């Protein structure tokens, strides 16, 4: 029973999504046409990109890039601005979802190396602000 509570506590978002998905079937009856709504090509491309990012992370590329960035940027504010502008300008070239899949693991590695674990809200707020600002242009 204790393992069940631990699982629920760790996976609350997944379980809430599951409950809401099941509840939505009572309002809109499922049909065979639903399978056509899913863009499997896009899902496969995003999965491939996530796999590539995980591989680059395991190879240590993000760590190497983070070391170079931390060598040049010395303050938390400078680091935040660097990530904001990197994600802002890259989102002009690539889509927001690709920018998120690319920059989130890099951001995590960089801030772990910088030792700034105490301010996660500030870090992610700046990161999301950069990606949201791209949608406004």
Secondary structure in CASP SS format (residue, H / E / C, confidence):
PFRMAT SS
TARGET T0000
AUTHOR 0000-0000-0000
METHOD secondary structure of the structure
MODEL  1
X C 1.00
X H 1.00
X H 1.00
X H 1.00
X H 1.00
X H 1.00
X H 1.00
X H 1.00
X H 1.00
X H 1.00
X C 1.00
X H 1.00
X H 1.00
X H 1.00
X H 1.00
X H 1.00
X H 1.00
X H 1.00
X H 1.00
X H 1.00
X H 1.00
X H 1.00
X H 1.00
X H 1.00
X H 1.00
X H 1.00
X H 1.00
X C 1.00
X C 1.00
X C 1.00
X C 1.00
X C 1.00
X C 1.00
X H 1.00
X H 1.00
X H 1.00
X H 1.00
X C 1.00
X C 1.00
X H 1.00
X H 1.00
X H 1.00
X H 1.00
X H 1.00
X H 1.00
X H 1.00
X H 1.00
X H 1.00
X H 1.00
X H 1.00
X H 1.00
X H 1.00
X H 1.00
X H 1.00
X H 1.00
X H 1.00
X H 1.00
X H 1.00
X H 1.00
X C 1.00
X H 1.00
X H 1.00
X H 1.00
X H 1.00
X H 1.00
X H 1.00
X H 1.00
X H 1.00
X H 1.00
X H 1.00
X H 1.00
X H 1.00
X C 1.00
X C 1.00
X C 1.00
X H 1.00
X H 1.00
X H 1.00
X H 1.00
X H 1.00
X H 1.00
X H 1.00
X H 1.00
X H 1.00
X H 1.00
X H 1.00
X H 1.00
X H 1.00
X H 1.00
X H 1.00
X H 1.00
X H 1.00
X H 1.00
X C 1.00
X C 1.00
X H 1.00
X H 1.00
X H 1.00
X H 1.00
X H 1.00
X H 1.00
X H 1.00
X H 1.00
X H 1.00
X H 1.00
X H 1.00
X H 1.00
X H 1.00
X H 1.00
X H 1.00
X H 1.00
X H 1.00
X H 1.00
X H 1.00
X C 1.00
X C 1.00
X C 1.00
X C 1.00
X C 1.00
X H 1.00
X H 1.00
X H 1.00
X H 1.00
X H 1.00
X H 1.00
X H 1.00
X H 1.00
X H 1.00
X H 1.00
X H 1.00
X H 1.00
X H 1.00
X H 1.00
X H 1.00
X H 1.00
X C 1.00
X C 1.00
END
